[in-house]
Amino acid sequence: MNTKRQADILIKNALQLAEDTSCEKVFLFMNSERVCKTLIDIDAVNDERVVFILPKKQEFPECIKNPQKVIHTWSGNQTRFSRVKYAFMQAVLQKIIQPDSKVACVLGPWGKDHLDTITVHDLSLSWSEAFPFDPRSLISKNFFETVIAVVDIALDIGALGREGKPVGTTFIIGNIEQVMKASHQAIFNPFKGYPEHDREINSSEVVESIKELSQLDGAFVISEYGIVEAAGRHLDAVSSISKQLKGLGSRHRAAASITLYCEAIAVVVSESTGRVTIFDEGKIIAILEPVISTRLV
């Protein structure tokens, strides 16, 4: 069976499954321009329930007639489950779905041009302690977009490391006054003295600086407006042991603790696995897993 024929069957079945299970949307993951061109003649892709998930740098495909149905996601390699969770976070941010929506997903392996999987997720029920995902607390904050921008940087660090070497680091976002009081400089702050417009995380120069400085000890502190306030901060807060934190190291525990005491969000990159963990109120609210086979180790 050719790729286009298989995609047609999967999308039609996903739409029927969405109807049978009362799913509000069908997320269609397309990895490349070639996939978009393959789907251009499939009538099912124009169903009003279909939402297109595209890599950030993917050009807007002609087959998509409604640009409001497009979610651009981190363009690197993640596991399938991680890609689904990331798309849900973006969709909640864009108000395409609600935190308790039901969604069907059609996707294939990253980097390939075929679709081979249909999944159904009830966001109010699907996620267990082993696969946490609960963006509701993030939505109540006014800096969700800043968190997503930081997650993108963290996924890059987790997937690629730096100069081929694995890197672990921590980002603390929001409530900077309390965070600064609950931490101290482990190294000289390389962002001190620069104007705010030179410290914005949507700047490519700042992103590259963060990736380079991620090799150093300490956490990054970022304001709710996306301004990097400090790097190399040692987090003074110490978390109590909870079931969810068992097996995690000191970096994750300190990050979880500071979100409990300072009402901030923490994003932690694991040096050993590249996994990106998001904490709020002392708990894990999401885990995203980049595939790190491209690391030169």
WOWOTA-V183816 format. One record per backbone hydrogen bond with DSSP energy under -0.5 kcal/mol. NH is the residue of the N-H (numbers start at 1). CO is the residue of the C=O. If there is no record, write none. Layout:
nh:co
NH:CO
NH:CO
This chain:
nh:co
6:2
7:3
8:4
9:5
10:6
11:7
12:8
13:9
14:10
15:11
16:12
17:13
18:14
19:15
20:16
21:17
22:19
23:18
24:102
25:102
26:49
27:104
28:26
28:51
29:27
29:106
30:28
30:53
36:32
37:33
38:34
39:35
40:36
40:37
42:39
43:41
45:42
46:43
47:44
50:47
51:26
52:69
53:28
54:52
54:71
55:30
56:73
58:55
64:61
65:63
67:65
69:66
70:67
71:52
73:54
73:71
78:76
79:289
83:79
84:80
85:81
86:82
87:83
88:84
89:85
90:86
91:87
92:88
93:89
94:90
95:92
96:91
97:91
101:98
103:121
104:25
105:119
106:27
107:117
112:109
116:107
117:107
119:105
121:103
123:101
123:121
125:122
126:122
128:126
132:129
134:285
137:134
139:135
140:136
141:138
144:141
147:143
148:144
149:145
150:146
151:147
152:148
153:149
154:150
155:151
156:152
157:153
158:154
159:155
160:156
161:157
162:165
164:160
165:162
169:269
171:267
172:220
173:265
174:222
179:175
180:176
181:177
182:178
183:180
184:234
186:232
187:232
190:188
192:189
194:191
198:195
199:196
201:226
203:200
207:203
208:204
209:205
210:206
211:207
212:208
213:209
214:210
215:212
216:213
219:233
220:170
221:230
222:172
222:220
223:227
226:223
228:199
228:226
229:221
229:227
230:221
233:219
234:184
235:233
236:182
236:234
237:182
245:242
246:242
246:243
248:245
253:249
254:250
255:251
256:252
257:253
258:254
259:255
260:256
260:257
261:257
262:258
263:259
265:173
266:279
267:171
268:277
269:169
270:268
270:275
274:270
276:288
277:268
277:275
278:286
279:266
280:283
281:259
281:264
283:280
285:278
285:283
286:278
287:132
288:276
290:288
291:77
292:290
295:292
297:295
